[in-house]
Amino acid sequence: MLSRTEPGFSVELFLEALRTEQFGRAVRVVAETASTIDLAREWLRGGEPEGAVVIAGVQTDGRGRHGRQWASPRGGLWMSVIARPDLDVAHAGRLGIGLGLAAAEAMSAEAGCEVGLKWPNDLVIGDRKVGGVLVGAETEGGKLGSAVLSLGLNVNLSLQDLPEEVRGSATTLREETGRDHPIEGLAARVLAELEAIWPSILGDGAKLVERWVPRDVLMGREVSVEIGGTMVRGRGRGIDADGALVVAADGGEQVVRAGDVAAVRIAER
């Protein structure tokens, strides 16, 4: 199924650039929506297959973790992917890790700049946030029945396009490279990277851990992790095969799962 109402995004160019068997082969593109998450959920309930994608030119109610607002003006890549992973709930953290890796590797290849990953869901260039991932899943009998994997990337935006309160901590590919980037090609590359890493997400997660390490901005740094009303402090030691953060703290290593976390901060150097 193909749908297009967004004049700024060419489905034809997207499909020409797409190098996948399944992900992105069903695509719906809209000029504006509250959130691609909502449209993807509607599509999922209608029985659309794994890999179906919703892309919006603008989101008026973009969302981050814990219901935080995510500014989504024209010029970014705002995308949600339908997934039907055959995974135990214990492995759910791999979905966000896999999408983050796919996006970081696609952006690095497209823009020629190093994109890091800050667990659990931020993409960064230097210490500035350039994107984020969000995963919502439905469970049944200890299994993930379905999921919506959502991605927001600041691509062809200036800092002035973003809310004033985030300009000090955010960046965009345009700001970093001084040029615009074809969003169709970037979206296609993200999906190709995601499809390539999908077997590891459904398998033992070992390749996720291996590929996370070079991009892990928390590795070896002093971090504080807010979990409920308590703080875990220690040194980042990467992720485990389920996508949880490993922190070396007093008394040994502690494993922190993304669903438990309110905030992750890096100590000042």
N, C-alpha and C positions, 0 to 999 in steps of 0.2 A: 504493500500500500504506500502510495506517495501522496503527500499533501503539501501545498505551498500557498501561503498567503503573505509571506514576508518578502518584500521586494529587495531587501538588502542581502538576502541569503539565497544563493542559487542551488537548488536541488540537483540540477544537472552537473554543476561543477563538483558538488559534494560526491555524487555517485561516480563521476569520472576519477576522483581521487581515492575512492574507497577501495581498500585491499583486504576485504574480509569475506568470509563465507556466510556469516549470519548477522553479526552485530552491525546495525545501521541499514540493513537491507529493507526494513520497514521504517519509514521516517515521516514524521509530521512536523512541519515548520509553521509557526504562527508569528504574526507581527508583534503581538503583545498578549500577555496572559498574567494572571496573578502569580502563578508558579508553575513551572514545568512539572513539578512533583505531582500536582493535582491532576494535570492532564495525563501523565503517565499512569497514575493509579486508575483513572477512568478507563484508559486503554487496556490496562492489565486485567481489569474486571471483565472486559469484553472478550478476553481470551487471546489477546495479541501474543505472538510468540516471543521467546527470549531473544533479546537483542534489538527489539523495537526501540526507537529513539524519538524523543520530543525535543525540539530546539526552538527557542523563542528569541526574537529580536530584543524584547524588553520584558522584564518581570516587574510587576508593580508591587508584589508582595514576596520577594525572594527571601529565602530562609536559610539561616545557619544553624549551628548546634544550639540546643536548648531554646529554640524559638526565636533566637536573635534575628534581627532584620539583616538581609544581605542586599546591598545596593546593586541593582542590575540594569544600568542604563544601556542605551544602544551602543554597540561597539564591543561588547563582551561576548563570550561563549557561555550561554546558559542552556544546559542540556541535562536531560534525565534519560536513563537507560532502564528498560524492563529486563529483569533477570528472574530465572526460575532455578536457582542453584539447589542441587541435591547435597545439602550440607547439614551436619548437626549444628544445633544452636551454638555449641561451644566454639565453633569455627567461624562464627559470623563476622568477627573482626577482620578476617581476611578480605572481605568485600571492599571496605574502605581503603585498606592498604593497597589492594590491587588497582583500584581506580586512581588513587593518588600516584602510584608508580607510573601507570599508563599516561596520565596527564603530564607528569614531570618529564618523562622521556620524550613525549611528543613536543612539548614546548621547547625543550633543550634542542631538539633536532630542527625545529622550525625556526627558532629565533637565534640559535647559536650562543645562548647564554646559559649559565649553570643554574638549574632550578633545584632547590633543596626541598626536603620534606620535614615538616615539624609535626610529630605525632600529636593527636590522632588524625587531624584532617586538613592541615594547612600546607599550601605550596608557597615557597618563599624564594625570593632572589635577594641574597644577602640576609638582612634581618627584616626585610619588608614583605608583607603578604601580597601575593599575586593571584591567589586562588584558593579554593577550598572544595572539599567533598563532603557529601552527606548521604547516609544510607538509611533507608527505612525498610524494615522487613516484617513479614507476617510469619508466625510460627504455628506449627501444628504437630503435636506429639513429639516434641523435642527436635523437630526438623524445621528448616527454613522452607516454607512453601513458595514464597515469592519475595521479590525485593525490588525497590526502585533505587538505582544508584544515580545520584545527582552531582553535577559538577558546575562550578562557577569560576570562570577565568577572566581576569581583567586583561583584555587583548588590545584593541584599538581605542583606548581611552586615555585621556589626560588626567592628571590628579584632580583638576578642577571639575571633572565629571563626577567625582566621588564625593560623598558627604564630608564636610569639613572636619568632623571629628575623627575620621580614619586616615586623613591625608598624611599624617606624620608617621603612620605605620604601614601604609599600603604602597604598592607600586603597580605598574602595568607593563606589558610588553612594549608598547609604544614608548613609554618613558625610558625603558632600559635600552632600547635599540635605536630609537630615533626614527622608526619607520612603522608603517602598518603591515599587518600580516593577514593573508587570506583565511578567514574564519572557516570556510568550507574545507580547506586542506587540513587545518589544524584539527577540526572535529573528526575528519576521516582518519587522521593519524592516531588520535586518542583511541578511537574504536579499534583500530588495527592492533595497537599495543595491548588494549584490554583483552581482545580475543586471543592474542598470543600468550598472555599470562593466565588466562582462564583455567587451563588444565592444572596449574599449580595451586590456584585458589581452591579447586575441587579436590586436589590431591593431598600432599602432605605439607604444603606451604613452605617447603625448604627454599625454593627459588625466590619466593617473596622476601624471605629473610636476607638472602644473598644479595638481591638487587636493591634492597632498602639501605643497606649499610653505606654505600658511597654517597647517598643523598641525605643521610640522617643528620640534621642540624643539632640534635640533642646528644649525639654520641660523644661521650667523654666530658660533657659539660655538666655543671652543677644545675640541677633543676628542682623546682618545687611543684608538686602535683596536689591540687585541691580535690579531695574526695569527700563529699558531704561537708561536714564541719571540721574535718581533720586535714592535716597537711603531711605529705610524704616528701622528704627531702633527701637527695642523694645525687649520684652521678648516673647519667644516661648510659645504658648498656645495650641499646638496640631494642629489637622486638623479638618475640618468640614466634613459633610457627602458626599460632592462632591470631597474630596481629596485636598482641598485648605488649605494652611497654615494660621493659625490664629496667629497674632502678637499683643500683648498688647503694644501699643505705646501711646505717649502723645495724649490725646483727645479721647481715647477709643481703641477698638479693630479694627484691619484692616485685611481684608481677601485678601490673595495673591494667585493668580492662577499660576500654574507651567509654562504655556505658556508665561507668562509675564516676567519671571525671567531670568536674565543673570547669577547671582551668589548669593549664600547664604554663609555667613561667621559667625562663632561663635566667639564672643569677647573673648579675652584672660582673663583667670581667674586671 
